[in-house]
Amino acid sequence: MKMLKAFFFVTLLIIFLYLQNNLLKITRIKLSFDKLPKSFNGYKIVHLSDLHGKTFGRSNNKLISTINKEKPDLIVITGDLVDVRYFNDNETINFLDQIKQIAPIYYVTGNHELAKGRFTQLEKILKKKGVKILRNSTDMIKKNTEVIALIGIDDPILTDVTDNNINRKLLSMKLEKLLKSTQQSTFKVLLSHRPEQFSLYAEYNIDLTFTGHAHGGQIRLPFTDGLIAPNQGFLPKYTSGKYTLNNSTMIVSRGLGNGSIPIRLFNRPEVIVTTLYRR
């Protein structure tokens, strides 16, 4: 009898852990802004992050189907689509090739894309296929006669600097340079891998920022935002959902895959659907 109970318990535990790491969760967020142009009222953005080469169904068909059902106007990816341990170019190319049929894709690098220097060839292929990769650059998204600015910055690992204060200075210089070409009245959306620099994004009056990297704090227990996150350590501050500071809003994705910590608990893989409204 004890053996049967133990077998039953272990089976339930395996099922639970499988679902925690493979059952997709859709998080819907509605945001209102005074600055948002009228033409972008109801504009829907699907946000993906930290896939780490993971697949959901054969050739990612479950993830693709989930995105397709949302009928987004735009898809943004905030880094670590690939993983430094198993850098699968073909899987990534096929996945993006499929979802670009759904909506335009804008993509910024994470630390895993840049860590081993293998991203250059992948970047060339993706650009040829129509994926917009923003590497310290800005693109204006037009709807009718109105525009919003989409700004993308490279992950700071590219500089090979581990000192957070230096990274902050370099990031500040990048943002200052990018924002010079954008009118102050223009609604600005920033794509960045790193949420821990939110105070800097707010300092530059970025209206809306999409980030990832934190993996939802990996293990989410009651009254916490997760136990641990890269570059934030234990009991991290920015791991999931919406944060506001002054006039800036940041959305942090819990991500889809896993990095060096191979498991999620109470923290299912997430697809964020953000709808923008004019206030």
C-alpha positions, 0 to 999 in steps of 0.5 A: 500500500505504501508503495502504491501511495508513493508511486501515486505521489511521484506520478502527480509530482511529475505531472505537476512539474511538467505542467508548470514548465510546459502549459502556456499562460496568456497574460492580458494587460490593458494600458491607457496613455494620454500621449498615445495617438488616436490611430493606435487606440486598441493596438495589440502587442504580443510580447515574447521573451526568454524562449531559450530554444524551448519548443511548445509542441512539434515545431512550436505549433502550440506557441504559434497557435496561441499567438495567432489566436490573439490576432496582434498588430505587433509581436515584440521579442525581448531577448534570449530567444536562443540559448548559449548551451544549445544554439539551434539556428534552424529552430529559431528561424522556422519559428520566426518564419511562421509568426511573421505571417501573423504580425510584424516582428521586432526583436532585441538581443539578450545575453544568450544571443551575444554570449558566444558570438554566434548571433551574427549569422542568425541575424543576417538570415532573420533580417532577410526574412523580414524580422526587424532586429533593433540594435541600438536603433529606432523604427517609427511605426506608422498607422494612418498618418500617426506614428509611435517610436519603437526603440531597441537596445542591445543587451549590455553583455556585448560590452563585456562589462560586468560592473552594473554602474558602468553598464548604467552609464553606457546604457544612458549614453545609448538612450540619450543618443537614440532619443535625440532623433525622436520628438519629445511629444512622440509616444515611445516604446522601448524594447530591452532585455533587462528590467533592473534598469527601469529607473533609468528608462523612467529617467528618460521618460520612456512611455512604455518598456517591454523587458524579460530576463528575470524568468519570473523569479523562477520559483514564485511563492506567496508574497514574493515576486520570485526567489531569484533573478539574473542580475537582481539576486534573491527576492528580486524587485522586477520579475513579472507584470506591470510596474510604474515609475513617474510617467513610465510603465514597464512590462516584464515577461516571465518568459517561456523557457529556462536558463541555468536553473532548469525548472519553474514553480508556480510560474508557468511559461508566459505569453503577454498580450498588451492592448494600448488605449488612448486616455 
